[in-house]
Structure formats: C-alpha cells, structure tokens
Amino acid sequence: MRLAAITALCLLAVACGPGPGKINKVQAAPPLTGPTFTTTGTLSSVTLDTATIDHAAAPEAGLAAGRTQFHTFADVMAMAPEAPGAPVTLSFRKQGDSWALTRLEPAPAR
C-alpha cells in the first residue's frame, strides 16, 4: 500500500511538471564590453540587481551628468554603501545597451 502511494505521488509529480519544452530558460546577461569608466556620484537607490546613482559627467563614456540606473552584481555590491545619499566612486562598463557597475565604493573623505 505504501509503495503504491509513493509510486502514484511520483507519477503525479512527473505528469504535472513543465515538460522538456516548457522549462524556463534563464537568459545570460550580455557580456561587459569596452573600456571601464570612472566617476563620482551619490547613491539614490538600490534594488536586487540595479543601483540608481546621481553622478558627475563621464565624457569619455558619452555620459552626461545626471541620474542613471546601473546593473549591479553581488561582488560589486559587497563593498558598496547601502544608505541613499551616500557619496560614491563608481566604475562601469557597457553591457548590451545599458551600463553595468564594475566597482562601487564609498567616496574618499574630502
């Protein structure tokens, strides 16, 4: 009886699964390309995968002063300040059509 119940439960789990053609496929992020640019700014907000920063111009990147949302990664955010309004130094590169942080840390005291 117990073996029949376990077998039935396993068959039900297999039958209700997404099937090989329906498995969610995770898309890889586009690779970071080109040179790395550096500027300073103020942390505006942080989510799980983005940081919004009010930053100084980075003319070599073609980025005017303003507010930009950057893609983030765990290793970059490990050293980043968490409080909005914190002054930061950031380095970033192109990732597809947007920007991704390669470094984000507290700005040196003046």
C-alpha positions as CSV (number, residue, x, y, z in Angstrom):
1,M,0.0,0.0,0.0
2,R,2.8,2.4,1.0
3,L,4.8,1.6,-2.2
4,A,1.7,2.2,-4.3
5,A,1.1,5.6,-2.7
6,I,4.7,6.7,-3.3
7,T,4.6,5.5,-6.9
8,A,1.4,7.3,-7.5
9,L,2.8,10.5,-6.0
10,C,6.0,10.3,-8.1
11,L,3.9,9.7,-11.3
12,L,1.7,12.7,-10.4
13,A,4.8,14.9,-9.9
14,V,6.2,13.9,-13.3
15,A,2.9,14.3,-15.1
16,C,2.4,17.8,-13.6
17,G,5.9,19.0,-14.4
18,P,6.6,21.6,-17.1
19,G,8.0,19.1,-19.6
20,P,11.2,19.4,-21.5
21,G,9.9,22.0,-24.0
22,K,8.4,24.2,-21.3
23,I,11.3,24.6,-18.8
24,N,12.0,28.2,-18.1
25,K,15.3,29.2,-19.7
26,V,17.4,31.9,-18.0
27,Q,18.9,34.3,-20.4
28,A,22.5,35.2,-19.7
29,A,23.3,38.8,-19.3
30,P,25.2,40.3,-22.2
31,P,29.0,40.4,-21.6
32,L,30.6,43.6,-20.3
33,T,32.4,45.2,-23.2
34,G,34.8,48.0,-24.0
35,P,36.7,50.2,-21.6
36,T,36.0,50.9,-17.9
37,F,34.9,54.4,-17.0
38,T,35.1,56.1,-13.5
39,T,33.2,58.9,-12.0
40,T,31.7,60.0,-8.7
41,G,28.2,60.4,-7.5
42,T,25.5,60.0,-4.9
43,L,23.7,56.7,-4.3
44,S,20.0,57.3,-5.0
45,S,18.5,53.8,-4.6
46,V,19.5,50.1,-4.7
47,T,17.4,47.1,-5.7
48,L,18.5,43.4,-6.1
49,D,20.0,44.0,-9.5
50,T,20.3,47.7,-10.0
51,A,21.7,50.8,-8.4
52,T,20.5,54.3,-9.3
53,I,23.1,56.9,-9.0
54,D,23.2,60.7,-9.4
55,H,26.6,61.1,-11.0
56,A,29.1,63.6,-12.4
57,A,29.7,63.6,-16.1
58,A,31.9,60.8,-17.6
59,P,32.6,62.5,-21.0
60,E,34.8,59.7,-22.2
61,A,31.8,57.4,-21.9
62,G,29.5,59.9,-23.5
63,L,27.5,60.0,-20.3
64,A,26.3,63.5,-19.2
65,A,25.9,64.3,-15.5
66,G,22.6,63.1,-14.2
67,R,20.7,60.1,-12.8
68,T,21.5,56.7,-14.3
69,Q,20.4,53.2,-13.4
70,F,23.3,50.7,-13.5
71,H,23.1,46.9,-13.4
72,T,24.8,45.5,-10.4
73,F,26.4,42.3,-9.3
74,A,26.9,40.8,-5.8
75,D,30.6,41.1,-5.8
76,V,30.4,44.8,-6.7
77,M,27.7,45.5,-4.1
78,A,29.6,43.7,-1.3
79,M,31.7,46.9,-0.7
80,A,29.0,49.4,-1.6
81,P,27.4,51.8,0.9
82,E,23.7,51.0,1.5
83,A,22.3,54.3,2.6
84,P,20.7,56.6,-0.1
85,G,22.6,59.8,-0.3
86,A,26.0,58.2,0.3
87,P,28.8,59.7,-1.8
88,V,30.3,57.0,-4.0
89,T,33.0,56.4,-6.5
90,L,31.9,54.1,-9.3
91,S,33.4,52.4,-12.3
92,F,31.3,51.0,-15.1
93,R,31.3,49.4,-18.5
94,K,28.8,48.9,-21.3
95,Q,26.5,45.8,-21.0
96,G,24.4,45.5,-24.1
97,D,22.5,48.8,-24.5
98,S,22.9,49.8,-20.8
99,W,25.6,50.2,-18.2
100,A,26.9,47.8,-15.5
101,L,28.9,48.6,-12.4
102,T,32.3,47.1,-12.1
103,R,33.1,48.9,-8.8
104,L,31.0,50.9,-6.3
105,E,32.5,52.1,-3.0
106,P,32.3,55.0,-0.6
107,A,33.9,58.1,-2.0
108,P,37.1,59.2,-0.1
109,A,36.6,61.8,2.5
110,R,37.4,65.3,1.3
